Amino acid sequence: MKRTIATALVAVAALTGAANAMTSDARLAQIQAYAPNADVQSLTNAEIGTLLSVIHSGDTESEKRGFVQAFVN
């Protein structure tokens, strides 16, 4: 889990490319898939970047889901 957080922080600092190129709706839909009941509309761009970094990391789906749900709640 520490690796996940570190990866997310590094990715936010270097946020470019695909995450920025996606539409806002597509980015939020990816987050919503990991936290279905979350209010993703209120997330900041930095928070969205962090969550997308975790979602696209090499961690297990279970770890990703747990991090995203803990982050948005």
FIKOLTI-512661 format. One line per field, with one value per residue: x, y, z of N, C-alpha, C in turn. Coordinates in steps of 0.001 Angstrom, whole numbers, plus 500000, padded with zeros to 6 digits. Each point is the difference from the previous one (the first is absolute). Layout:
% residues N
n_X = c(X  ...);
n_Y = c(Y  ...);
n_Z = c(Z  ...);
ca_X = c(X  ...);
ca_Y = c(Y  ...);
ca_Z = c(Z  ...);
c_X = c(X  ...);
c_Y = c(Y  ...);
c_Z = c(Z  ...);
END
This chain:
% residues 73
n_X = c(500821  501152  500241  498751  500130  501181  499502  498944  500798  500802  498970  499513  501200  499895  498846  500066  499870  499836  500379  500838  500314  499716  498780  499470  498996  500917  500673  498908  499697  501280  499978  498891  500717  500912  499227  499100  500104  501177  500108  500237  498844  500182  500601  501150  500623  500582  498826  499446  501032  499885  498696  500151  500941  499208  498963  500941  500132  501070  499347  499600  498994  500216  501309  499830  499083  500785  501042  499396  499450  501172  500523  498977  500161);
n_Y = c(498807  499946  498919  499664  500389  499401  498968  500114  500227  499038  499232  500452  499868  498877  500416  499158  500268  498686  500175  500875  499064  499191  499825  501014  499787  499759  501033  500702  499521  500160  501147  500338  499385  500704  501059  499039  500097  500236  501177  499466  500600  499738  499056  500381  500772  500502  499999  500484  500811  500220  500081  500712  500613  499964  500421  500755  499863  499393  500689  499171  499432  499068  500154  500001  499037  499358  500331  499742  498932  499704  500288  499462  499153);
n_Z = c(500000  500682  499243  500252  501243  500098  499358  500765  501011  499577  499753  501137  500510  499332  500451  498968  498730  500081  501230  499506  499122  500998  499577  500551  499148  499088  500447  500139  498801  499724  500621  499378  499087  500648  499935  499761  501284  499476  500592  498821  499900  501293  499271  500524  499121  501069  500614  498913  499884  501287  499920  498912  500691  501039  499308  499485  501307  500400  500904  500942  499366  500902  499820  498690  500049  500848  499236  498853  500532  500550  498829  499365  500985);
ca_X = c(499179  500893  500453  498892  499953  501187  499788  498991  500586  500935  499232  499332  501021  500378  498764  499943  499659  498702  499023  499530  499353  498657  498977  499667  499021  500666  500846  499122  499383  500977  500018  498688  500013  500653  499252  498707  499130  500730  499650  501219  499874  500607  501450  500846  500841  501101  499449  499711  501296  500482  499190  500282  501326  499823  499231  500849  501227  500140  499453  498866  498700  499526  500720  499538  498636  500088  500569  499055  498853  500444  500343  498812  499054);
ca_Y = c(501193  501157  500172  500614  501419  500628  500039  501024  501321  500251  500170  501304  501011  499937  499732  500468  498956  499345  500427  501333  499956  499434  500962  500006  498946  498698  499893  499782  498680  499020  500063  499518  498534  499476  500487  500287  500913  501228  501241  500328  501344  500986  499795  500985  499409  499294  498764  499123  499511  499021  498787  499350  499398  498753  499084  499518  499426  498555  499348  499118  500682  500149  501123  501212  500283  500434  501336  500965  500143  500710  501367  500818  500017);
ca_Z = c(500000  500002  498622  499273  500355  499422  498554  499731  500204  498900  498774  500027  499741  498585  499267  498619  499050  499851  501010  499629  498697  500123  500387  501416  500261  499927  501190  501157  499855  500464  501463  500438  499899  501203  501164  499376  500753  500306  499307  499270  499416  500883  500065  499314  498959  500657  500563  498855  499544  500972  499895  498722  500117  500754  499158  498918  500565  499897  501189  499752  499918  501372  500593  499321  500459  501398  500071  499412  500906  501208  499624  499705  501149);
c_X = c(500864  500502  498930  499963  501188  499859  499018  500585  500975  499235  499285  500999  500349  498801  500015  499426  498584  498964  499443  499229  498576  499008  499714  499034  500641  500869  499148  499336  500957  500043  498709  499936  500622  499284  498619  499130  500650  499478  501244  499965  500709  501517  500740  500810  501159  499528  499690  501294  500574  499256  500253  501377  499930  499289  500873  501319  499999  499464  498835  498713  499439  500667  499535  498627  500016  500531  499011  498826  500372  500258  498754  499014  500531);
c_Y = c(501256  500284  500695  501504  500733  500138  501105  501397  500369  500283  501347  501101  500059  499783  500664  498895  499506  500479  501387  499995  499454  501086  499859  498870  498617  499769  499693  498631  498904  499958  499420  498473  499360  500423  500436  501023  501340  501182  500499  501395  501055  499865  501101  499289  499215  498673  498992  499390  498929  498691  499259  499346  498669  498971  499389  499404  498485  499240  499092  500814  500264  501194  501321  500414  500538  501412  501041  500234  500738  501479  500865  500055  500767);
c_Z = c(500000  498588  499183  500248  499392  498486  499640  500138  498888  498716  499960  499677  498515  499090  498622  499135  500068  501007  499678  498697  500079  500373  501481  500346  500004  501225  501225  499946  500463  501520  500554  499956  501244  501280  499523  500726  500320  499191  499271  499381  500845  500108  499250  498920  500605  500577  498893  499475  500917  499854  498688  500009  500731  499128  498906  500500  499851  501204  499626  499947  501394  500683  499384  500511  501439  500135  499499  500947  501269  499702  499843  501157  501147);
END
